[in-house]
């Protein structure tokens, strides 16, 4: 956050000073800017790149940065109002709305203003990301023979083999032939839902659940139907009722450290979920998104549902992104039976394949000694951060109920007291200097109460966690 703020501050200062230079005039050298503003060379480079992207300066390697020459006046804005008709009109009435609402996704993707504590982030803070290991892996990948050529459509064989072992274990419950490499978990979920259900069909979802999945379903013309989750995961009896009532053929779930509740599907419910889906002639889409973000005190984890599914009920989704970086978008889809060919066909039509250099880098990363070291380090750090946030909330905000403390993942799910408007609290929190995620987008129907999700992975450290909770206390006092 500090580096990002420094870049913005320097870019703003240089922007104000551009009038001192004539068009085409040379700006001070990078070394001079480093000495004058007492910032790093990286900060100077990024600030100049930002001004270049805005068209205000031109950078020439070996020569320096220059004020851009005056450009031609911008063309008059056209009339785009016709698109409102084109996007909503059709030859036949729509079964479902065709518009796509990305607001629930953008809450976790948008960077907050400088100085705001980021309790709404969905990825590891840069200090927790294995940047050196990823850079080394990418450098080694670039030197591999054929690294810039076209990869197999299904993905590199060695990467598919690695994912197969991580999903099914060493016993071969899942084979490399049953794995497709995809560009991030969001892309994999999109492919799965398009393959499994036609537009207008119902799809069963946990309640609450990941807003990005709800956006995918609605964008594909599907109708999300909620099935309540408790501390032991989805409730099998209600799942069976929902299948009977709707005739749905798809259920999307997160059995491990569910988003947002953090619940883990109880051992006695795992077989029940698969049995109920099999009797309904339905698929279970297993979103195993944070298996690699287990906390140090979690103990042994249950196997993925896909590892205990010989009948092809489960379509499994997993990703490297959450444990690495938001830009390391490498994931896998695992399935068996005829559905695998449909998944493959949709992926090929949509995106051809995942870029080979990124796949090669993933093979290098997960095969390096740095990978298990990184997983152990974030396991310990996430436990510390979880405990710090939990203790701070109990001390400063005891009125916010914390029904479950997860042993994996990167967030806590809080229930608000009756009478507190979560939208008002979210706005007050931002004014107090902390960004939080409201609970409403996690529900596909009316929520039973107000909620809030707080992430402890996107902040710089434990000091920022305690400061963020203090600021949230100020916001609560304002709303109350």
Backbone torsions as a table, in degrees:
resi	resn	phi	psi	omega
1	UNK	NA	-36.9	-178.1
2	UNK	-66.7	-43.2	178.7
3	UNK	-62.2	-43.4	-179.7
4	UNK	-62.1	-40.9	178.9
5	UNK	-65.7	-41.6	179.9
6	UNK	-63.0	-41.5	178.6
7	UNK	-61.2	-46.8	179.6
8	UNK	-63.4	-41.1	179.4
9	UNK	-63.6	-44.0	-179.6
10	UNK	-66.8	-41.7	178.5
11	UNK	-60.2	-40.4	179.5
12	UNK	-65.8	-40.7	179.4
13	UNK	-64.0	-44.9	179.1
14	UNK	-66.6	-35.1	178.8
15	UNK	-60.9	-40.9	-179.7
16	UNK	-69.0	-26.2	-175.2
17	UNK	-93.5	-2.3	-175.2
18	UNK	-62.2	-27.7	-178.8
19	UNK	-65.3	-14.5	177.9
20	UNK	-71.1	-17.4	-174.2
21	UNK	-112.2	140.3	175.6
22	UNK	-73.8	156.8	177.3
23	UNK	-54.2	129.2	-175.5
24	UNK	87.7	-6.8	-179.5
25	UNK	-70.6	147.7	-176.6
26	UNK	-83.8	133.6	175.3
27	UNK	-81.8	164.1	176.0
28	UNK	-57.0	155.6	-179.4
29	UNK	-66.6	161.8	178.3
30	UNK	-59.8	-39.3	179.4
31	UNK	-62.9	-40.8	178.7
32	UNK	-64.0	-40.0	179.0
33	UNK	-67.0	-38.4	176.6
34	UNK	-59.1	-46.7	-178.0
35	UNK	-69.4	-39.3	-176.6
36	UNK	-69.5	-45.5	-174.7
37	UNK	-96.7	-3.5	177.8
38	UNK	55.5	50.8	176.8
39	UNK	-125.6	172.3	-177.6
40	UNK	-80.6	158.6	174.5
41	UNK	-58.1	-33.3	178.4
42	UNK	-64.1	-41.7	178.5
43	UNK	-61.6	-43.6	178.3
44	UNK	-61.5	-45.9	-179.0
45	UNK	-60.4	-43.0	-178.3
46	UNK	-70.8	-35.9	178.4
47	UNK	-65.9	-42.2	177.5
48	UNK	-66.2	-37.4	177.2
49	UNK	-63.2	-36.4	178.7
50	UNK	-65.5	-42.7	178.9
51	UNK	-67.6	-35.6	177.1
52	UNK	-64.5	-39.5	178.3
53	UNK	-64.7	-28.7	178.0
54	UNK	-82.4	-4.5	-179.9
55	UNK	80.1	14.4	-177.4
56	UNK	-90.5	-29.6	178.2
57	UNK	-132.1	162.1	175.0
58	UNK	-123.8	127.5	178.1
59	UNK	-103.9	136.4	179.1
60	UNK	-124.9	116.1	-178.3
61	UNK	-53.8	128.1	178.8
62	UNK	84.9	-13.5	-178.0
63	UNK	-112.6	-33.0	179.1
64	UNK	121.4	-160.9	-179.0
65	UNK	-113.2	142.4	-176.1
66	UNK	-133.3	147.1	175.0
67	UNK	-66.0	133.7	-178.5
68	UNK	-67.3	146.6	176.8
69	UNK	-75.1	158.4	-177.2
70	UNK	-60.5	132.6	178.1
71	UNK	-95.4	164.6	178.6
72	UNK	-65.4	149.9	178.6
73	UNK	-57.2	143.1	-179.2
74	UNK	-65.3	143.5	178.8
75	UNK	-65.8	150.8	179.1
76	UNK	-62.0	142.4	-179.5
77	UNK	-64.0	137.7	178.9
78	UNK	-82.0	177.8	179.5
79	UNK	-98.8	104.6	-177.7
80	UNK	-102.7	10.0	-177.8
81	UNK	-63.4	-22.8	179.7
82	UNK	-60.5	-26.0	-176.2
83	UNK	-65.9	-27.8	179.7
84	UNK	-61.6	-34.1	177.3
85	UNK	-75.8	-45.3	-175.8
86	UNK	-63.2	-36.3	-176.7
87	UNK	-77.7	-16.2	-176.8
88	UNK	-115.9	-11.3	-178.7
89	UNK	-94.3	151.9	178.5
90	UNK	-163.6	171.6	-178.9
91	UNK	-72.9	-22.9	-179.1
92	UNK	-135.2	152.9	179.2
93	UNK	-63.7	140.2	179.1
94	UNK	-72.9	140.3	173.3
95	UNK	-69.9	-34.5	179.3
96	UNK	-139.8	160.7	177.9
97	UNK	-59.7	146.8	-178.2
98	UNK	-95.4	-8.0	-179.8
99	UNK	-73.6	154.9	-179.7
100	UNK	-117.9	126.2	179.5
101	UNK	-102.4	110.3	-179.2
102	UNK	-99.3	7.2	-173.3
103	UNK	-61.6	-37.8	-180.0
104	UNK	-66.5	-28.3	178.0
105	UNK	-80.5	-42.1	-175.9
106	UNK	-64.2	-25.2	179.2
107	UNK	-56.6	-40.6	-177.7
108	UNK	-91.2	-13.2	-178.1
109	UNK	-95.7	-31.2	-175.3
110	UNK	-73.2	133.5	177.4
111	UNK	-77.5	133.0	179.1
112	UNK	-72.5	166.0	178.1
113	UNK	-60.8	158.2	178.1
114	UNK	-56.5	139.0	178.6
115	UNK	89.4	-8.6	179.8
116	UNK	-89.4	131.7	177.8
117	UNK	-72.5	128.4	-170.4
118	UNK	-94.7	83.1	174.0
119	UNK	-89.3	3.4	-178.3
120	UNK	-108.3	6.2	-175.7
121	UNK	-74.5	151.6	-179.7
122	UNK	-112.5	8.6	-177.9
123	UNK	-135.9	164.9	178.5
124	UNK	-64.7	142.4	172.3
125	UNK	-61.0	147.7	179.8
126	UNK	-50.4	-31.9	179.5
127	UNK	-68.4	-17.9	178.7
128	UNK	-98.6	-11.3	-178.2
129	UNK	-79.9	145.3	179.8
130	UNK	-81.1	63.3	-171.2
131	UNK	-62.1	-43.5	-179.1
132	UNK	-65.2	-42.2	-180.0
133	UNK	-65.9	-39.6	178.8
134	UNK	-67.0	-40.8	179.2
135	UNK	-63.9	-43.5	178.7
136	UNK	-64.3	-40.3	179.0
137	UNK	-64.2	-41.3	179.8
138	UNK	-66.4	-38.0	178.0
139	UNK	-65.1	-43.5	178.3
140	UNK	-65.7	-38.6	-179.6
141	UNK	-61.3	-40.0	-179.1
142	UNK	-63.9	-20.1	179.9
143	UNK	-95.4	-2.4	178.8
144	UNK	-70.4	141.4	177.3
145	UNK	-58.4	131.5	178.2
146	UNK	73.5	15.8	-174.5
147	UNK	-60.4	-27.0	-177.6
148	UNK	-103.5	11.9	177.2
149	UNK	-86.5	-177.0	-179.2
150	UNK	-80.6	127.0	179.0
151	UNK	-82.7	167.1	170.2
152	UNK	-57.3	144.1	-176.5
153	UNK	-58.0	-34.3	-178.5
154	UNK	-80.8	-14.6	-177.2
155	UNK	119.1	164.9	179.0
156	UNK	-62.6	134.3	-178.0
157	UNK	-56.4	-41.9	-178.5
158	UNK	-68.8	-30.7	177.2
159	UNK	-73.9	-39.5	176.1
160	UNK	-62.7	-38.9	178.4
161	UNK	-64.5	-40.5	179.9
162	UNK	-64.6	-45.5	178.5
163	UNK	-63.4	-39.9	179.8
164	UNK	-59.6	-43.0	178.4
165	UNK	-66.7	-38.8	-178.4
166	UNK	-70.4	-26.5	179.0
167	UNK	-86.1	-50.4	-172.1
168	UNK	-99.4	-7.0	-177.6
169	UNK	84.5	176.6	-175.6
170	UNK	-70.7	-16.1	-176.9
171	UNK	-75.8	-5.0	177.3
172	UNK	82.0	25.5	177.1
173	UNK	-62.4	-28.0	174.1
174	UNK	-126.1	133.2	-179.0
175	UNK	-105.7	161.4	179.2
176	UNK	-60.4	-31.1	179.9
177	UNK	-66.8	-15.8	-179.4
178	UNK	-99.9	12.3	-175.9
179	UNK	-119.6	136.3	171.8
180	UNK	-117.1	136.5	176.4
181	UNK	-87.3	130.7	-176.3
182	UNK	-128.7	167.9	-174.4
183	UNK	-93.9	69.6	177.3
184	UNK	93.8	155.5	-176.8
185	UNK	-62.2	-35.7	-179.8
186	UNK	-62.7	-42.9	177.7
187	UNK	-64.0	-40.9	-179.7
188	UNK	-64.3	-42.0	178.0
189	UNK	-63.7	-39.7	178.5
190	UNK	-61.2	-45.4	178.4
191	UNK	-61.7	-44.1	-177.5
192	UNK	-62.4	-47.4	-177.0
193	UNK	-68.2	-36.3	177.2
194	UNK	-65.6	-34.8	-177.7
195	UNK	-74.4	-31.7	-167.2
196	UNK	-97.5	-19.3	-175.3
197	UNK	-142.0	136.8	177.6
198	UNK	-79.9	159.7	176.8
199	UNK	-55.0	138.9	-179.7
200	UNK	91.9	-12.0	-177.1
201	UNK	-79.1	152.7	173.6
202	UNK	-77.4	148.8	172.1
203	UNK	-134.6	128.1	-179.1
204	UNK	-79.9	135.5	-179.0
205	UNK	-134.3	152.8	174.1
206	UNK	-67.1	153.2	178.6
207	UNK	-132.4	112.0	2.8
208	UNK	-78.8	171.0	-179.6
209	UNK	-153.8	177.1	-177.0
210	UNK	-64.1	121.4	-177.9
211	UNK	-61.0	-32.1	179.4
212	UNK	-62.4	-34.1	177.4
213	UNK	-71.3	-39.2	176.7
214	UNK	-61.9	-38.1	178.7
215	UNK	-66.2	-39.9	176.7
216	UNK	-60.3	-49.3	-177.2
217	UNK	-60.0	-48.2	-178.7
218	UNK	-66.9	-37.5	177.8
219	UNK	-64.8	-27.2	177.3
220	UNK	-88.2	3.5	178.8
221	UNK	82.2	17.9	179.3
222	UNK	-92.1	163.3	-179.0
223	UNK	-113.8	101.7	179.8
224	UNK	-66.5	130.7	178.1
225	UNK	-117.7	120.4	-173.4
226	UNK	-77.2	142.5	171.3
227	UNK	-127.0	118.4	-172.6
228	UNK	-60.9	146.9	176.6
229	UNK	-113.9	139.8	171.9
230	UNK	-119.2	-162.8	-175.5
231	UNK	-64.4	-18.0	179.8
232	UNK	-107.0	18.9	178.5
233	UNK	94.0	-162.0	-177.1
234	UNK	-63.5	146.3	-178.2
235	UNK	-89.3	113.0	-173.5
236	UNK	-57.3	-40.2	-177.8
237	UNK	-63.2	-39.6	178.5
238	UNK	-72.2	-31.0	175.9
239	UNK	-63.9	-45.1	178.3
240	UNK	-62.1	-42.0	177.9
241	UNK	-60.4	-41.8	-177.6
242	UNK	-66.7	-39.4	176.8
243	UNK	-61.9	-44.2	-179.1
244	UNK	-65.6	-40.6	-174.6
245	UNK	-73.0	-31.6	-172.2
246	UNK	-106.9	-22.7	-172.8
247	UNK	71.5	18.7	-178.4
248	UNK	-62.5	153.3	178.9
249	UNK	-120.1	10.4	-179.6
250	UNK	-144.0	136.4	171.4
251	UNK	-129.6	125.0	-179.8
252	UNK	-103.7	127.0	-178.2
253	UNK	-144.6	161.4	174.9
254	UNK	-123.4	89.1	-174.4
255	UNK	-67.7	-19.7	-174.6
256	UNK	-117.2	115.9	177.7
257	UNK	52.5	60.3	-172.1
258	UNK	-56.0	142.0	177.4
259	UNK	-99.3	114.7	19.2
260	UNK	-107.4	-5.6	-168.3
261	UNK	-74.5	-22.2	-174.9
262	UNK	78.6	4.9	-176.8
263	UNK	-69.3	152.2	176.0
264	UNK	-118.0	129.8	-178.0
265	UNK	-59.6	123.5	-175.6
266	UNK	-63.9	149.0	-178.3
267	UNK	-54.1	-39.9	-177.3
268	UNK	-75.9	-9.1	178.6
269	UNK	-96.0	-19.0	-175.7
270	UNK	-60.7	-53.0	178.3
271	UNK	-64.3	-35.4	179.2
272	UNK	-62.1	-43.3	-179.9
273	UNK	-61.3	-44.7	179.5
274	UNK	-65.8	-40.3	-179.9
275	UNK	-64.2	-44.9	-178.4
276	UNK	-62.9	-43.3	179.8
277	UNK	-65.6	-41.2	-179.1
278	UNK	-63.3	-41.6	179.6
279	UNK	-67.4	-28.4	178.0
280	UNK	-84.2	-2.7	-176.5
281	UNK	65.2	38.5	-172.6
282	UNK	-121.6	159.4	174.7
283	UNK	-94.5	150.1	169.6
284	UNK	-111.5	117.7	173.9
285	UNK	-89.8	111.0	-177.6
286	UNK	-95.9	108.9	178.7
287	UNK	-93.5	95.5	-175.4
288	UNK	-96.1	66.1	-163.2
289	UNK	-81.2	-23.8	-175.4
290	UNK	-128.6	30.3	178.3
291	UNK	-58.1	-31.7	-177.8
292	UNK	-88.7	5.7	175.1
293	UNK	-113.2	41.2	178.1
294	UNK	-74.0	145.7	178.9
295	UNK	-84.5	158.7	-173.0
296	UNK	-60.6	-28.3	-175.7
297	UNK	-99.1	17.6	-171.7
298	UNK	-75.9	-31.6	-172.8
299	UNK	81.2	-177.6	-177.8
300	UNK	-61.7	139.2	-179.7
301	UNK	-93.4	148.4	173.4
302	UNK	-68.7	153.4	176.4
303	UNK	-67.4	155.8	172.3
304	UNK	-58.0	150.5	176.1
305	UNK	-56.3	-33.5	-178.1
306	UNK	-62.4	-26.3	-178.7
307	UNK	-72.7	-18.8	-179.3
308	UNK	-115.1	31.1	-173.7
309	UNK	-129.7	87.3	179.5
310	UNK	-75.9	-14.5	-171.7
311	UNK	-93.9	1.6	178.9
312	UNK	75.2	23.9	176.4
313	UNK	-70.5	-36.8	-171.5
314	UNK	-92.7	132.3	165.1
315	UNK	-108.1	113.6	-169.9
316	UNK	-98.0	135.9	176.8
317	UNK	-122.8	128.0	173.7
318	UNK	-145.8	162.1	-170.8
319	UNK	-148.7	155.3	172.2
320	UNK	-92.3	-9.8	-169.2
321	UNK	-62.8	-49.0	-175.3
322	UNK	-60.1	-31.8	-177.4
323	UNK	-91.3	-0.8	-178.0
324	UNK	-124.8	-83.2	-174.4
325	UNK	-156.2	150.6	178.3
326	UNK	-60.6	-21.2	179.9
327	UNK	-94.3	-4.3	177.6
328	UNK	-91.5	74.5	-169.0
329	UNK	-92.6	80.1	177.1
330	UNK	-128.5	125.8	-177.7
331	UNK	-145.6	-178.5	-177.5
332	UNK	-141.8	147.0	168.5
333	UNK	-113.9	130.3	176.9
334	UNK	-123.4	132.0	179.7
335	UNK	-159.8	160.3	175.8
336	UNK	-132.9	150.0	-178.9
337	UNK	98.9	-172.7	-177.0
338	UNK	-57.4	-26.7	-177.9
339	UNK	-62.1	-26.8	-178.4
340	UNK	-61.5	-40.8	179.6
341	UNK	-67.0	-35.8	177.9
342	UNK	-68.1	-41.5	176.4
343	UNK	-59.0	-45.8	-179.2
344	UNK	-61.5	-44.4	-177.8
345	UNK	-62.3	-42.9	-179.8
346	UNK	-64.7	-42.6	-179.9
347	UNK	-62.6	-43.4	-179.4
348	UNK	-62.2	-43.5	-179.7
349	UNK	-65.3	-40.2	-175.9
350	UNK	-74.2	-44.5	-170.0
351	UNK	-139.4	5.9	-176.2
352	UNK	65.9	-72.5	-177.3
353	UNK	-166.8	164.9	174.5
354	UNK	-77.1	134.6	-178.7
355	UNK	-49.8	132.3	-174.9
356	UNK	-60.9	-40.4	179.2
357	UNK	-57.5	-36.3	179.7
358	UNK	-70.4	-39.3	175.8
359	UNK	-64.0	-42.7	178.2
360	UNK	-62.5	-39.7	177.8
361	UNK	-64.2	-38.0	178.1
362	UNK	-63.6	-41.8	177.4
363	UNK	-61.2	-44.2	179.2
364	UNK	-63.4	-41.4	-176.0
365	UNK	-67.1	-53.1	-174.5
366	UNK	-70.9	-16.5	177.2
367	UNK	-94.8	2.1	-177.1
368	UNK	-94.7	155.2	175.2
369	UNK	-60.9	-22.7	-179.5
370	UNK	-67.6	-25.5	-175.1
371	UNK	-65.9	-54.6	177.8
372	UNK	-63.4	-32.6	176.4
373	UNK	-62.8	-42.5	178.7
374	UNK	-62.4	-44.8	-179.1
375	UNK	-62.8	-39.7	177.4
376	UNK	-65.4	-40.3	-178.2
377	UNK	-65.0	-46.0	-178.9
378	UNK	-72.2	-28.2	175.9
379	UNK	-60.5	-44.9	178.7
380	UNK	-69.2	-42.5	-176.4
381	UNK	-68.5	-39.3	179.5
382	UNK	-65.7	-36.0	175.5
383	UNK	-62.6	-44.0	179.0
384	UNK	-61.0	-45.3	-178.4
385	UNK	-66.7	-41.9	177.6
386	UNK	-59.6	-46.9	-179.1
387	UNK	-65.1	-37.6	178.3
388	UNK	-64.3	-45.9	-179.6
389	UNK	-66.7	-41.3	179.7
390	UNK	-60.8	-46.3	-179.8
391	UNK	-64.5	-41.3	-179.6
392	UNK	-65.6	-39.5	178.9
393	UNK	-66.0	-42.0	179.8
394	UNK	-65.6	-32.6	-179.5
395	UNK	-78.5	-48.0	-171.5
396	UNK	-97.0	-23.8	-175.8
397	UNK	-135.6	59.0	-176.9
398	UNK	-65.3	-17.9	-179.3
399	UNK	-75.8	-13.2	176.1
400	UNK	-88.7	117.2	-175.5
401	UNK	-75.5	133.4	177.2
402	UNK	-118.6	84.8	-171.6
403	UNK	-69.3	-22.1	-175.1
404	UNK	-146.9	131.4	175.0
405	UNK	-106.4	110.5	-174.2
406	UNK	-75.8	158.8	175.6
407	UNK	-108.0	21.9	176.3
408	UNK	-166.4	167.7	-178.0
409	UNK	89.0	-163.9	-169.7
410	UNK	-140.2	20.0	-175.5
411	UNK	-151.2	165.0	173.6
412	UNK	-121.1	147.9	-178.0
413	UNK	-114.7	117.3	-174.1
414	UNK	-113.1	141.9	173.2
415	UNK	-99.2	132.2	-179.1
416	UNK	-84.6	151.0	175.2
417	UNK	-61.5	151.7	176.6
418	UNK	-58.2	138.1	177.5
419	UNK	97.2	-13.7	178.1
420	UNK	-89.8	125.3	178.2
421	UNK	-83.1	119.5	-174.0
422	UNK	-68.2	-29.9	176.4
423	UNK	-66.4	-42.0	177.8
424	UNK	-64.4	-39.7	-180.0
425	UNK	-67.8	-39.3	177.9
426	UNK	-61.2	-42.9	179.0
427	UNK	-67.5	-42.3	178.9
428	UNK	-64.5	-37.9	178.8
429	UNK	-62.2	-42.0	179.9
430	UNK	-65.1	-37.9	176.4
431	UNK	-65.1	-30.4	179.1
432	UNK	-82.4	-7.6	176.4
433	UNK	98.5	26.1	176.1
434	UNK	-141.1	130.8	179.9
435	UNK	-97.0	125.3	179.8
436	UNK	-125.1	166.6	-179.1
437	UNK	-108.6	119.3	178.3
438	UNK	-69.2	156.9	-175.0
439	UNK	-82.3	-22.0	-172.5
440	UNK	-54.8	-42.9	-177.9
441	UNK	-63.5	-13.1	-178.6
442	UNK	-84.8	-3.8	-178.3
443	UNK	-111.8	132.5	178.5
444	UNK	-83.6	-13.4	175.2
445	UNK	-133.8	-162.8	-177.3
446	UNK	-65.2	128.2	179.7
447	UNK	-74.2	150.6	179.5
448	UNK	-75.5	-19.6	-178.8
449	UNK	-165.5	172.3	175.4
450	UNK	-77.2	141.2	-179.9
451	UNK	-138.0	170.5	177.1
452	UNK	-151.7	139.8	175.9
453	UNK	-110.7	130.6	179.0
454	UNK	-118.1	124.8	177.8
455	UNK	-95.2	138.1	176.5
456	UNK	-112.0	9.6	-177.8
457	UNK	-97.7	-24.2	-172.7
458	UNK	-89.6	-3.2	-178.5
459	UNK	-91.5	167.4	-174.4
460	UNK	-73.8	-28.3	-178.4
461	UNK	176.2	-173.1	-175.0
462	UNK	-66.8	-30.0	177.3
463	UNK	-62.3	-38.8	178.5
464	UNK	-70.0	-29.8	177.5
465	UNK	-65.1	-49.7	-179.5
466	UNK	-64.6	-37.1	178.0
467	UNK	-67.7	-39.3	178.8
468	UNK	-64.3	-39.7	177.2
469	UNK	-65.9	-38.0	177.3
470	UNK	-61.1	-42.8	179.0
471	UNK	-66.4	-35.6	178.0
472	UNK	-66.1	-33.0	175.6
473	UNK	-61.3	-42.1	178.1
474	UNK	-61.4	-43.1	-179.6
475	UNK	-64.6	-41.6	178.7
476	UNK	-62.5	-40.6	179.0
477	UNK	-63.0	-37.3	179.0
478	UNK	-65.1	-43.7	-178.3
479	UNK	-70.2	-41.9	-179.9
480	UNK	-68.7	NA	NA
